[in-house]
Amino acid sequence: MKYWINLGLSVEEAKEQIRKIQDKRSLPYFIEKYGKDEGIKKFNETIKKWITSLNNKSEEEKLDILIRKTKRSKRYSNVSIKLFDGVLIERYKFNCRI
């Protein structure tokens, strides 16, 4: 982020620039890169592959992905993450018994 700030961008503008650079899975990215028709087609193919891959994972892997994704987020406090972990683990244990 310092790079973009040193170029004269504000903190918010620098964050937006970084987000744009890292954004490689959004529909606007695909449209900009491939054009409207081909971009929509390639975006749908990518999403379909991603969903298939996710659906092929075990329940343990899905739970692990959800927990890691939650812990990476800076929007949640440590207390809420611990509570969330407990709820997910209890839910997972309940689902395994069925």
Biopython code that builds the backbone (N, CA, C, O; Angstrom):
import numpy as np
from Bio.PDB.StructureBuilder import StructureBuilder

atoms = [
    (1, "MET", "N", (0.827, -1.180, 0.000)),
    (1, "MET", "CA", (0.000, 0.000, 0.000)),
    (1, "MET", "C", (0.881, 1.256, 0.000)),
    (1, "MET", "O", (0.518, 2.283, -0.575)),
    (2, "LYS", "N", (2.035, 1.157, 0.649)),
    (2, "LYS", "CA", (2.924, 2.327, 0.710)),
    (2, "LYS", "C", (3.305, 2.804, -0.683)),
    (2, "LYS", "O", (3.443, 4.003, -0.924)),
    (3, "TYR", "N", (3.474, 1.854, -1.598)),
    (3, "TYR", "CA", (3.832, 2.200, -2.967)),
    (3, "TYR", "C", (2.806, 3.159, -3.567)),
    (3, "TYR", "O", (3.164, 4.184, -4.148)),
    (4, "TRP", "N", (1.531, 2.813, -3.420)),
    (4, "TRP", "CA", (0.477, 3.624, -4.026)),
    (4, "TRP", "C", (0.315, 4.953, -3.306)),
    (4, "TRP", "O", (0.030, 5.973, -3.933)),
    (5, "ILE", "N", (0.495, 4.943, -2.007)),
    (5, "ILE", "CA", (0.422, 6.204, -1.249)),
    (5, "ILE", "C", (1.565, 7.123, -1.662)),
    (5, "ILE", "O", (1.372, 8.330, -1.806)),
    (6, "ASN", "N", (2.760, 6.554, -1.855)),
    (6, "ASN", "CA", (3.907, 7.349, -2.300)),
    (6, "ASN", "C", (3.688, 7.932, -3.692)),
    (6, "ASN", "O", (4.291, 8.946, -4.043)),
    (7, "LEU", "N", (2.829, 7.298, -4.483)),
    (7, "LEU", "CA", (2.498, 7.841, -5.806)),
    (7, "LEU", "C", (1.439, 8.936, -5.735)),
    (7, "LEU", "O", (1.085, 9.534, -6.750)),
    (8, "GLY", "N", (0.936, 9.195, -4.524)),
    (8, "GLY", "CA", (-0.005, 10.287, -4.358)),
    (8, "GLY", "C", (-1.445, 9.874, -4.106)),
    (8, "GLY", "O", (-2.318, 10.736, -3.998)),
    (9, "LEU", "N", (-1.717, 8.575, -4.010)),
    (9, "LEU", "CA", (-3.085, 8.138, -3.733)),
    (9, "LEU", "C", (-3.373, 8.225, -2.233)),
    (9, "LEU", "O", (-2.471, 8.100, -1.406)),
    (10, "SER", "N", (-4.629, 8.437, -1.906)),
    (10, "SER", "CA", (-5.044, 8.408, -0.502)),
    (10, "SER", "C", (-5.063, 6.950, -0.035)),
    (10, "SER", "O", (-4.927, 6.035, -0.848)),
    (11, "VAL", "N", (-5.228, 6.738, 1.251)),
    (11, "VAL", "CA", (-5.275, 5.379, 1.792)),
    (11, "VAL", "C", (-6.420, 4.604, 1.145)),
    (11, "VAL", "O", (-6.240, 3.455, 0.741)),
    (12, "GLU", "N", (-7.589, 5.220, 1.044)),
    (12, "GLU", "CA", (-8.740, 4.546, 0.426)),
    (12, "GLU", "C", (-8.494, 4.264, -1.047)),
    (12, "GLU", "O", (-8.842, 3.188, -1.534)),
    (13, "GLU", "N", (-7.908, 5.197, -1.754)),
    (13, "GLU", "CA", (-7.599, 4.977, -3.176)),
    (13, "GLU", "C", (-6.559, 3.862, -3.337)),
    (13, "GLU", "O", (-6.646, 3.059, -4.266)),
    (14, "ALA", "N", (-5.587, 3.814, -2.442)),
    (14, "ALA", "CA", (-4.568, 2.761, -2.486)),
    (14, "ALA", "C", (-5.203, 1.395, -2.246)),
    (14, "ALA", "O", (-4.873, 0.426, -2.928)),
    (15, "LYS", "N", (-6.117, 1.318, -1.272)),
    (15, "LYS", "CA", (-6.818, 0.053, -1.009)),
    (15, "LYS", "C", (-7.614, -0.380, -2.226)),
    (15, "LYS", "O", (-7.623, -1.562, -2.571)),
    (16, "GLU", "N", (-8.276, 0.549, -2.874)),
    (16, "GLU", "CA", (-9.068, 0.249, -4.065)),
    (16, "GLU", "C", (-8.167, -0.224, -5.209)),
    (16, "GLU", "O", (-8.523, -1.152, -5.935)),
    (17, "GLN", "N", (-7.015, 0.404, -5.369)),
    (17, "GLN", "CA", (-6.076, 0.002, -6.415)),
    (17, "GLN", "C", (-5.574, -1.419, -6.168)),
    (17, "GLN", "O", (-5.482, -2.212, -7.105)),
    (18, "ILE", "N", (-5.253, -1.746, -4.927)),
    (18, "ILE", "CA", (-4.798, -3.090, -4.574)),
    (18, "ILE", "C", (-5.916, -4.102, -4.832)),
    (18, "ILE", "O", (-5.674, -5.184, -5.368)),
    (19, "ARG", "N", (-7.149, -3.736, -4.443)),
    (19, "ARG", "CA", (-8.287, -4.630, -4.676)),
    (19, "ARG", "C", (-8.449, -4.919, -6.168)),
    (19, "ARG", "O", (-8.693, -6.062, -6.555)),
    (20, "LYS", "N", (-8.316, -3.905, -6.995)),
    (20, "LYS", "CA", (-8.454, -4.089, -8.442)),
    (20, "LYS", "C", (-7.372, -5.012, -8.991)),
    (20, "LYS", "O", (-7.647, -5.854, -9.846)),
    (21, "ILE", "N", (-6.155, -4.857, -8.508)),
    (21, "ILE", "CA", (-5.048, -5.690, -8.981)),
    (21, "ILE", "C", (-5.262, -7.142, -8.573)),
    (21, "ILE", "O", (-4.981, -8.055, -9.350)),
    (22, "GLN", "N", (-5.755, -7.358, -7.361)),
    (22, "GLN", "CA", (-5.938, -8.710, -6.848)),
    (22, "GLN", "C", (-7.224, -9.370, -7.334)),
    (22, "GLN", "O", (-7.378, -10.584, -7.203)),
    (23, "ASP", "N", (-8.132, -8.606, -7.881)),
    (23, "ASP", "CA", (-9.432, -9.118, -8.312)),
    (23, "ASP", "C", (-9.304, -9.825, -9.656)),
    (23, "ASP", "O", (-9.245, -9.187, -10.708)),
    (24, "LYS", "N", (-9.261, -11.151, -9.602)),
    (24, "LYS", "CA", (-9.115, -11.938, -10.831)),
    (24, "LYS", "C", (-10.277, -12.889, -11.051)),
    (24, "LYS", "O", (-10.226, -13.711, -11.966)),
    (25, "ARG", "N", (-11.331, -12.802, -10.232)),
    (25, "ARG", "CA", (-12.455, -13.733, -10.363)),
    (25, "ARG", "C", (-13.808, -13.037, -10.493)),
    (25, "ARG", "O", (-14.846, -13.696, -10.423)),
    (26, "SER", "N", (-13.813, -11.751, -10.677)),
    (26, "SER", "CA", (-15.096, -11.057, -10.759)),
    (26, "SER", "C", (-15.544, -10.933, -12.214)),
    (26, "SER", "O", (-14.734, -10.973, -13.140)),
    (27, "LEU", "N", (-16.839, -10.782, -12.384)),
    (27, "LEU", "CA", (-17.392, -10.605, -13.728)),
    (27, "LEU", "C", (-16.818, -9.359, -14.417)),
    (27, "LEU", "O", (-16.461, -9.444, -15.592)),
    (28, "PRO", "N", (-16.714, -8.206, -13.741)),
    (28, "PRO", "CA", (-16.124, -7.044, -14.419)),
    (28, "PRO", "C", (-14.689, -7.302, -14.903)),
    (28, "PRO", "O", (-14.298, -6.819, -15.965)),
    (29, "TYR", "N", (-13.915, -8.053, -14.134)),
    (29, "TYR", "CA", (-12.551, -8.384, -14.561)),
    (29, "TYR", "C", (-12.573, -9.185, -15.859)),
    (29, "TYR", "O", (-11.834, -8.878, -16.794)),
    (30, "PHE", "N", (-13.425, -10.217, -15.915)),
    (30, "PHE", "CA", (-13.503, -11.064, -17.110)),
    (30, "PHE", "C", (-13.999, -10.272, -18.313)),
    (30, "PHE", "O", (-13.495, -10.453, -19.422)),
    (31, "ILE", "N", (-14.970, -9.408, -18.111)),
    (31, "ILE", "CA", (-15.492, -8.598, -19.216)),
    (31, "ILE", "C", (-14.419, -7.642, -19.734)),
    (31, "ILE", "O", (-14.259, -7.469, -20.942)),
    (32, "GLU", "N", (-13.690, -7.027, -18.810)),
    (32, "GLU", "CA", (-12.629, -6.098, -19.220)),
    (32, "GLU", "C", (-11.524, -6.837, -19.980)),
    (32, "GLU", "O", (-10.976, -6.311, -20.949)),
    (33, "LYS", "N", (-11.201, -8.046, -19.542)),
    (33, "LYS", "CA", (-10.106, -8.796, -20.157)),
    (33, "LYS", "C", (-10.493, -9.437, -21.490)),
    (33, "LYS", "O", (-9.699, -9.420, -22.431)),
    (34, "TYR", "N", (-11.714, -10.010, -21.589)),
    (34, "TYR", "CA", (-12.091, -10.797, -22.758)),
    (34, "TYR", "C", (-13.203, -10.179, -23.607)),
    (34, "TYR", "O", (-13.516, -10.710, -24.672)),
    (35, "GLY", "N", (-13.797, -9.094, -23.175)),
    (35, "GLY", "CA", (-14.950, -8.546, -23.877)),
    (35, "GLY", "C", (-16.227, -9.079, -23.253)),
    (35, "GLY", "O", (-16.191, -10.032, -22.474)),
    (36, "LYS", "N", (-17.354, -8.469, -23.589)),
    (36, "LYS", "CA", (-18.602, -8.801, -22.907)),
    (36, "LYS", "C", (-19.017, -10.265, -23.081)),
    (36, "LYS", "O", (-19.178, -10.981, -22.093)),
    (37, "ASP", "N", (-19.190, -10.711, -24.310)),
    (37, "ASP", "CA", (-19.711, -12.060, -24.546)),
    (37, "ASP", "C", (-18.745, -13.142, -24.064)),
    (37, "ASP", "O", (-19.133, -14.038, -23.314)),
    (38, "GLU", "N", (-17.489, -13.056, -24.498)),
    (38, "GLU", "CA", (-16.491, -14.055, -24.106)),
    (38, "GLU", "C", (-16.198, -13.975, -22.600)),
    (38, "GLU", "O", (-15.966, -14.999, -21.957)),
    (39, "GLY", "N", (-16.208, -12.766, -22.043)),
    (39, "GLY", "CA", (-15.964, -12.591, -20.612)),
    (39, "GLY", "C", (-17.030, -13.250, -19.761)),
    (39, "GLY", "O", (-16.718, -13.912, -18.772)),
    (40, "ILE", "N", (-18.289, -13.073, -20.139)),
    (40, "ILE", "CA", (-19.394, -13.703, -19.399)),
    (40, "ILE", "C", (-19.280, -15.231, -19.504)),
    (40, "ILE", "O", (-19.484, -15.945, -18.522)),
    (41, "LYS", "N", (-18.956, -15.714, -20.693)),
    (41, "LYS", "CA", (-18.821, -17.163, -20.899)),
    (41, "LYS", "C", (-17.691, -17.729, -20.030)),
    (41, "LYS", "O", (-17.887, -18.727, -19.336)),
    (42, "LYS", "N", (-16.519, -17.101, -20.063)),
    (42, "LYS", "CA", (-15.379, -17.579, -19.281)),
    (42, "LYS", "C", (-15.639, -17.446, -17.782)),
    (42, "LYS", "O", (-15.231, -18.311, -17.006)),
    (43, "PHE", "N", (-16.313, -16.374, -17.366)),
    (43, "PHE", "CA", (-16.655, -16.187, -15.954)),
    (43, "PHE", "C", (-17.554, -17.330, -15.484)),
    (43, "PHE", "O", (-17.308, -17.919, -14.431)),
    (44, "ASN", "N", (-18.588, -17.645, -16.254)),
    (44, "ASN", "CA", (-19.509, -18.727, -15.890)),
    (44, "ASN", "C", (-18.794, -20.073, -15.823)),
    (44, "ASN", "O", (-19.078, -20.879, -14.937)),
    (45, "GLU", "N", (-17.868, -20.327, -16.752)),
    (45, "GLU", "CA", (-17.092, -21.565, -16.722)),
    (45, "GLU", "C", (-16.233, -21.643, -15.461)),
    (45, "GLU", "O", (-16.153, -22.693, -14.825)),
    (46, "THR", "N", (-15.599, -20.540, -15.105)),
    (46, "THR", "CA", (-14.750, -20.490, -13.912)),
    (46, "THR", "C", (-15.560, -20.740, -12.655)),
    (46, "THR", "O", (-15.146, -21.511, -11.788)),
    (47, "ILE", "N", (-16.713, -20.094, -12.550)),
    (47, "ILE", "CA", (-17.568, -20.265, -11.376)),
    (47, "ILE", "C", (-18.073, -21.694, -11.296)),
    (47, "ILE", "O", (-18.128, -22.273, -10.211)),
    (48, "LYS", "N", (-18.444, -22.272, -12.440)),
    (48, "LYS", "CA", (-18.927, -23.650, -12.459)),
    (48, "LYS", "C", (-17.837, -24.611, -11.969)),
    (48, "LYS", "O", (-18.118, -25.521, -11.188)),
    (49, "LYS", "N", (-16.591, -24.409, -12.427)),
    (49, "LYS", "CA", (-15.473, -25.243, -11.971)),
    (49, "LYS", "C", (-15.245, -25.077, -10.469)),
    (49, "LYS", "O", (-15.006, -26.056, -9.762)),
    (50, "TRP", "N", (-15.320, -23.834, -9.985)),
    (50, "TRP", "CA", (-15.103, -23.558, -8.569)),
    (50, "TRP", "C", (-16.175, -24.245, -7.712)),
    (50, "TRP", "O", (-15.860, -24.844, -6.684)),
    (51, "ILE", "N", (-17.428, -24.157, -8.134)),
    (51, "ILE", "CA", (-18.525, -24.788, -7.390)),
    (51, "ILE", "C", (-18.372, -26.304, -7.391)),
    (51, "ILE", "O", (-18.573, -26.950, -6.364)),
    (52, "THR", "N", (-18.018, -26.872, -8.540)),
    (52, "THR", "CA", (-17.801, -28.320, -8.618)),
    (52, "THR", "C", (-16.686, -28.742, -7.681)),
    (52, "THR", "O", (-16.812, -29.736, -6.965)),
    (53, "SER", "N", (-15.598, -27.994, -7.683)),
    (53, "SER", "CA", (-14.466, -28.303, -6.808)),
    (53, "SER", "C", (-14.879, -28.225, -5.340)),
    (53, "SER", "O", (-14.528, -29.099, -4.549)),
    (54, "LEU", "N", (-15.619, -27.188, -4.978)),
    (54, "LEU", "CA", (-16.068, -27.034, -3.598)),
    (54, "LEU", "C", (-17.019, -28.155, -3.206)),
    (54, "LEU", "O", (-16.922, -28.684, -2.099)),
    (55, "ASN", "N", (-17.922, -28.518, -4.080)),
    (55, "ASN", "CA", (-18.882, -29.582, -3.774)),
    (55, "ASN", "C", (-18.229, -30.953, -3.640)),
    (55, "ASN", "O", (-18.782, -31.839, -2.989)),
    (56, "ASN", "N", (-17.056, -31.136, -4.250)),
    (56, "ASN", "CA", (-16.349, -32.405, -4.159)),
    (56, "ASN", "C", (-15.540, -32.551, -2.865)),
    (56, "ASN", "O", (-14.980, -33.613, -2.593)),
    (57, "LYS", "N", (-15.485, -31.492, -2.084)),
    (57, "LYS", "CA", (-14.727, -31.547, -0.830)),
    (57, "LYS", "C", (-15.548, -32.233, 0.249)),
    (57, "LYS", "O", (-16.778, -32.247, 0.205)),
    (58, "SER", "N", (-14.841, -32.800, 1.218)),
    (58, "SER", "CA", (-15.511, -33.447, 2.345)),
    (58, "SER", "C", (-16.081, -32.373, 3.279)),
    (58, "SER", "O", (-15.736, -31.196, 3.173)),
    (59, "GLU", "N", (-16.945, -32.794, 4.179)),
    (59, "GLU", "CA", (-17.518, -31.855, 5.153)),
    (59, "GLU", "C", (-16.424, -31.245, 6.025)),
    (59, "GLU", "O", (-16.505, -30.072, 6.389)),
    (60, "GLU", "N", (-15.399, -32.036, 6.364)),
    (60, "GLU", "CA", (-14.293, -31.529, 7.178)),
    (60, "GLU", "C", (-13.560, -30.409, 6.444)),
    (60, "GLU", "O", (-13.233, -29.383, 7.040)),
    (61, "GLU", "N", (-13.301, -30.610, 5.139)),
    (61, "GLU", "CA", (-12.612, -29.595, 4.349)),
    (61, "GLU", "C", (-13.453, -28.327, 4.220)),
    (61, "GLU", "O", (-12.923, -27.219, 4.305)),
    (62, "LYS", "N", (-14.752, -28.484, 4.017)),
    (62, "LYS", "CA", (-15.637, -27.325, 3.915)),
    (62, "LYS", "C", (-15.641, -26.535, 5.212)),
    (62, "LYS", "O", (-15.596, -25.305, 5.193)),
    (63, "LEU", "N", (-15.694, -27.237, 6.339)),
    (63, "LEU", "CA", (-15.669, -26.583, 7.641)),
    (63, "LEU", "C", (-14.350, -25.854, 7.839)),
    (63, "LEU", "O", (-14.337, -24.721, 8.320)),
    (64, "ASP", "N", (-13.244, -26.484, 7.475)),
    (64, "ASP", "CA", (-11.924, -25.869, 7.610)),
    (64, "ASP", "C", (-11.828, -24.600, 6.771)),
    (64, "ASP", "O", (-11.301, -23.592, 7.240)),
    (65, "ILE", "N", (-12.325, -24.634, 5.551)),
    (65, "ILE", "CA", (-12.315, -23.463, 4.669)),
    (65, "ILE", "C", (-13.123, -22.331, 5.301)),
    (65, "ILE", "O", (-12.674, -21.185, 5.319)),
    (66, "LEU", "N", (-14.302, -22.644, 5.815)),
    (66, "LEU", "CA", (-15.155, -21.623, 6.425)),
    (66, "LEU", "C", (-14.488, -21.002, 7.647)),
    (66, "LEU", "O", (-14.536, -19.785, 7.828)),
    (67, "ILE", "N", (-13.872, -21.820, 8.479)),
    (67, "ILE", "CA", (-13.197, -21.294, 9.674)),
    (67, "ILE", "C", (-12.007, -20.427, 9.280)),
    (67, "ILE", "O", (-11.835, -19.335, 9.822)),
    (68, "ARG", "N", (-11.182, -20.898, 8.342)),
    (68, "ARG", "CA", (-10.020, -20.096, 7.915)),
    (68, "ARG", "C", (-10.450, -18.775, 7.284)),
    (68, "ARG", "O", (-9.821, -17.741, 7.511)),
    (69, "LYS", "N", (-11.513, -18.808, 6.497)),
    (69, "LYS", "CA", (-12.004, -17.590, 5.855)),
    (69, "LYS", "C", (-12.484, -16.589, 6.908)),
    (69, "LYS", "O", (-12.258, -15.386, 6.777)),
    (70, "THR", "N", (-13.138, -17.084, 7.935)),
    (70, "THR", "CA", (-13.639, -16.223, 9.001)),
    (70, "THR", "C", (-12.492, -15.630, 9.803)),
    (70, "THR", "O", (-12.521, -14.447, 10.139)),
    (71, "LYS", "N", (-11.489, -16.430, 10.111)),
    (71, "LYS", "CA", (-10.362, -15.950, 10.914)),
    (71, "LYS", "C", (-9.519, -14.929, 10.170)),
    (71, "LYS", "O", (-8.906, -14.065, 10.796)),
    (72, "ARG", "N", (-9.477, -15.011, 8.843)),
    (72, "ARG", "CA", (-8.711, -14.048, 8.054)),
    (72, "ARG", "C", (-9.372, -12.677, 8.034)),
    (72, "ARG", "O", (-8.701, -11.662, 7.847)),
    (73, "SER", "N", (-10.667, -12.648, 8.223)),
    (73, "SER", "CA", (-11.398, -11.394, 8.147)),
    (73, "SER", "C", (-11.039, -10.507, 9.326)),
    (73, "SER", "O", (-10.957, -10.981, 10.459)),
    (74, "LYS", "N", (-10.829, -9.245, 9.072)),
    (74, "LYS", "CA", (-10.499, -8.302, 10.131)),
    (74, "LYS", "C", (-11.763, -7.652, 10.703)),
    (74, "LYS", "O", (-11.686, -6.748, 11.536)),
    (75, "ARG", "N", (-12.909, -8.118, 10.252)),
    (75, "ARG", "CA", (-14.166, -7.528, 10.703)),
    (75, "ARG", "C", (-14.681, -8.140, 11.994)),
    (75, "ARG", "O", (-15.629, -7.620, 12.583)),
    (76, "TYR", "N", (-14.083, -9.226, 12.445)),
    (76, "TYR", "CA", (-14.597, -9.929, 13.610)),
    (76, "TYR", "C", (-13.608, -9.866, 14.766)),
    (76, "TYR", "O", (-12.397, -9.937, 14.556)),
    (77, "SER", "N", (-14.121, -9.732, 15.982)),
    (77, "SER", "CA", (-13.269, -9.744, 17.165)),
    (77, "SER", "C", (-12.850, -11.169, 17.485)),
    (77, "SER", "O", (-13.461, -12.126, 17.009)),
    (78, "ASN", "N", (-11.805, -11.309, 18.294)),
    (78, "ASN", "CA", (-11.347, -12.646, 18.701)),
    (78, "ASN", "C", (-12.436, -13.390, 19.456)),
    (78, "ASN", "O", (-12.585, -14.601, 19.293)),
    (79, "VAL", "N", (-13.203, -12.675, 20.285)),
    (79, "VAL", "CA", (-14.270, -13.309, 21.054)),
    (79, "VAL", "C", (-15.325, -13.882, 20.115)),
    (79, "VAL", "O", (-15.777, -15.011, 20.313)),
    (80, "SER", "N", (-15.723, -13.128, 19.103)),
    (80, "SER", "CA", (-16.753, -13.629, 18.188)),
    (80, "SER", "C", (-16.221, -14.790, 17.341)),
    (80, "SER", "O", (-16.978, -15.698, 16.997)),
    (81, "ILE", "N", (-14.929, -14.769, 17.004)),
    (81, "ILE", "CA", (-14.355, -15.875, 16.236)),
    (81, "ILE", "C", (-14.367, -17.150, 17.071)),
    (81, "ILE", "O", (-14.710, -18.217, 16.561)),
    (82, "LYS", "N", (-13.996, -17.054, 18.356)),
    (82, "LYS", "CA", (-14.015, -18.228, 19.235)),
    (82, "LYS", "C", (-15.435, -18.776, 19.368)),
    (82, "LYS", "O", (-15.639, -19.990, 19.337)),
    (83, "LEU", "N", (-16.411, -17.887, 19.515)),
    (83, "LEU", "CA", (-17.801, -18.312, 19.610)),
    (83, "LEU", "C", (-18.227, -18.991, 18.310)),
    (83, "LEU", "O", (-18.862, -20.045, 18.338)),
    (84, "PHE", "N", (-17.883, -18.399, 17.189)),
    (84, "PHE", "CA", (-18.222, -18.939, 15.878)),
    (84, "PHE", "C", (-17.597, -20.322, 15.691)),
    (84, "PHE", "O", (-18.254, -21.247, 15.214)),
    (85, "ASP", "N", (-16.310, -20.455, 16.073)),
    (85, "ASP", "CA", (-15.643, -21.755, 15.990)),
    (85, "ASP", "C", (-16.415, -22.809, 16.775)),
    (85, "ASP", "O", (-16.654, -23.914, 16.286)),
    (86, "GLY", "N", (-16.802, -22.453, 18.001)),
    (86, "GLY", "CA", (-17.534, -23.399, 18.846)),
    (86, "GLY", "C", (-18.850, -23.818, 18.221)),
    (86, "GLY", "O", (-19.203, -24.997, 18.244)),
    (87, "VAL", "N", (-19.570, -22.872, 17.669)),
    (87, "VAL", "CA", (-20.863, -23.172, 17.045)),
    (87, "VAL", "C", (-20.664, -24.079, 15.835)),
    (87, "VAL", "O", (-21.403, -25.048, 15.666)),
    (88, "LEU", "N", (-19.677, -23.781, 14.992)),
    (88, "LEU", "CA", (-19.427, -24.610, 13.807)),
    (88, "LEU", "C", (-19.014, -26.024, 14.185)),
    (88, "LEU", "O", (-19.475, -26.996, 13.586)),
    (89, "ILE", "N", (-18.145, -26.133, 15.177)),
    (89, "ILE", "CA", (-17.684, -27.454, 15.587)),
    (89, "ILE", "C", (-18.840, -28.265, 16.159)),
    (89, "ILE", "O", (-18.970, -29.451, 15.856)),
    (90, "GLU", "N", (-19.681, -27.642, 16.981)),
    (90, "GLU", "CA", (-20.842, -28.352, 17.526)),
    (90, "GLU", "C", (-21.802, -28.758, 16.407)),
    (90, "GLU", "O", (-22.341, -29.864, 16.420)),
    (91, "ARG", "N", (-22.012, -27.877, 15.456)),
    (91, "ARG", "CA", (-22.897, -28.182, 14.323)),
    (91, "ARG", "C", (-22.321, -29.335, 13.518)),
    (91, "ARG", "O", (-23.049, -30.242, 13.116)),
    (92, "TYR", "N", (-21.026, -29.300, 13.286)),
    (92, "TYR", "CA", (-20.386, -30.352, 12.514)),
    (92, "TYR", "C", (-20.509, -31.696, 13.242)),
    (92, "TYR", "O", (-20.820, -32.714, 12.623)),
    (93, "LYS", "N", (-20.266, -31.696, 14.548)),
    (93, "LYS", "CA", (-20.393, -32.938, 15.317)),
    (93, "LYS", "C", (-21.819, -33.473, 15.243)),
    (93, "LYS", "O", (-22.027, -34.679, 15.109)),
    (94, "PHE", "N", (-22.795, -32.579, 15.330)),
    (94, "PHE", "CA", (-24.200, -32.972, 15.239)),
    (94, "PHE", "C", (-24.491, -33.599, 13.891)),
    (94, "PHE", "O", (-25.169, -34.624, 13.814)),
    (95, "ASN", "N", (-23.985, -32.993, 12.827)),
    (95, "ASN", "CA", (-24.215, -33.518, 11.476)),
    (95, "ASN", "C", (-23.542, -34.870, 11.267)),
    (95, "ASN", "O", (-24.044, -35.693, 10.501)),
    (96, "CYS", "N", (-22.417, -35.114, 11.933)),
    (96, "CYS", "CA", (-21.717, -36.388, 11.781)),
    (96, "CYS", "C", (-22.505, -37.519, 12.423)),
    (96, "CYS", "O", (-22.393, -38.665, 11.988)),
    (97, "ARG", "N", (-23.295, -37.228, 13.442)),
    (97, "ARG", "CA", (-24.032, -38.267, 14.143)),
    (97, "ARG", "C", (-25.214, -38.755, 13.332)),
    (97, "ARG", "O", (-25.709, -39.855, 13.576)),
    (98, "ILE", "N", (-25.670, -37.984, 12.394)),
    (98, "ILE", "CA", (-26.880, -38.328, 11.639)),
    (98, "ILE", "C", (-26.565, -39.327, 10.551)),
    (98, "ILE", "O", (-27.460, -39.736, 9.810)),
]
sb = StructureBuilder()
sb.init_structure("model")
sb.init_model(0)
sb.init_chain("A")
sb.init_seg("    ")
for serial, (resi, resn, name, xyz) in enumerate(atoms, 1):
    if name == "N":
        sb.init_residue(resn, " ", resi, " ")
    sb.init_atom(name, np.array(xyz, "f"), 0.0, 1.0, " ", f" {name:<3s}", serial, name[0])
structure = sb.get_structure()
